[in-house]
Amino acid sequence: MKRRRKNYGFSLIEMMVALLAGVVLALLVGSMIVFSYMAWAHNTDAVKVQDDGSVAMIMIGREIRESGINDILIDGVSFADNPFASGSRLDFSANAVRPASSLITVVGDKLIHRPAEFVLVEDWLNDSTARFNPNGPSVDILLHIRGGNRMNETIIIDTFSPRN
């Protein structure tokens, strides 16, 4: 009479299949974590670039609103001289609201507010354009900023009306 042996445990094939399933599951979970981190880092950089541009626009807008149209010079040209002037350097003359003159200019790849030497845009400034809008009269501002680890880009365009 033959004795039957009871099999306790798993066979080699069952162990190999279970090991393969575990490895596949670990790879899936690991790739989800990596891709989630990459998306978070990309969004964080994009928000930083947009925040820099928004803060710069707020400060430029404040300077323009505190000025009369003839107190603003774009690359040394006033609205009265050329209502279609455009450039990257904004000069604001002193007036009743602003006791001292100020300047917003591009230095290298940064947008600087002087005389305080405050950096408005810390990331790489691709383009900064200011132009008079004769329909207003107002000043149109365009900032094209690229920055962060993944060189995110944002373009901010706004129109500001000076006091008259």
BELBELCOR-V534073 format. One record per backbone hydrogen bond with DSSP energy under -0.5 kcal/mol. NH is the residue of the N-H (numbers start at 0). CO is the residue of the C=O. E is the energy in kcal/mol with one decimal. If there is no record, write none. Layout:
nh-><NH/NH>
co-><CO/CO>
e-><E/E>
//
This chain:
nh-><7/14/15/16/17/18/19/20/21/22/23/24/25/26/27/28/29/30/31/32/33/34/35/36/37/38/39/40/41/42/43/44/45/46/47/48/49/50/51/52/53/54/55/56/57/58/59/60/61/62/63/64/65/66/68/70/71/72/73/74/74/76/78/78/81/84/86/89/89/90/90/91/92/92/94/98/101/102/103/104/106/106/107/108/109/110/111/111/112/113/113/116/117/119/119/120/123/124/124/125/125/126/128/129/130/131/132/133/135/136/137/138/139/140/141/142/143/144/144/145/146/150/151/153/155/157/159/161/162/162>
co-><5/10/11/12/13/14/15/16/17/18/19/20/21/22/23/24/25/26/27/28/29/30/31/32/33/34/35/36/37/38/39/40/41/42/43/44/45/46/47/48/49/50/51/52/53/54/55/56/57/58/59/60/61/63/162/67/68/90/76/72/88/73/68/71/77/81/129/87/103/72/88/101/70/90/97/96/91/113/89/111/104/109/105/106/106/120/104/109/117/102/111/112/112/110/117/110/145/108/122/123/143/143/141/86/139/84/137/131/132/132/132/159/130/157/128/155/126/142/153/123/151/147/146/144/142/140/138/159/64/66>
e-><-0.7/-2.0/-2.1/-2.4/-2.3/-2.4/-2.4/-2.4/-2.1/-2.2/-2.3/-2.2/-2.4/-2.5/-2.2/-2.4/-2.5/-2.5/-2.0/-2.0/-2.3/-2.6/-2.1/-2.2/-2.3/-2.2/-2.3/-2.7/-2.2/-2.4/-2.4/-2.2/-2.3/-2.4/-2.0/-2.3/-2.2/-2.6/-2.4/-2.0/-2.6/-2.6/-2.2/-2.3/-2.3/-2.2/-2.7/-2.9/-2.2/-2.1/-2.4/-2.8/-1.7/-1.4/-0.5/-1.6/-0.8/-2.7/-2.7/-0.6/-2.7/-1.4/-0.6/-0.6/-2.4/-1.7/-2.5/-0.5/-2.9/-2.8/-0.5/-2.9/-2.6/-0.5/-2.9/-0.6/-2.2/-2.5/-2.9/-2.3/-0.5/-2.6/-0.5/-0.5/-1.7/-1.0/-3.1/-0.6/-3.1/-3.6/-0.6/-0.5/-2.2/-3.0/-0.7/-1.2/-1.3/-2.1/-0.6/-0.8/-2.1/-1.7/-2.5/-3.6/-2.2/-2.3/-3.4/-0.6/-1.9/-0.6/-1.7/-3.0/-3.0/-3.2/-2.6/-2.8/-2.9/-0.6/-2.7/-3.1/-2.2/-1.1/-2.1/-2.4/-2.8/-2.3/-2.7/-0.5/-0.5/-1.5>
//
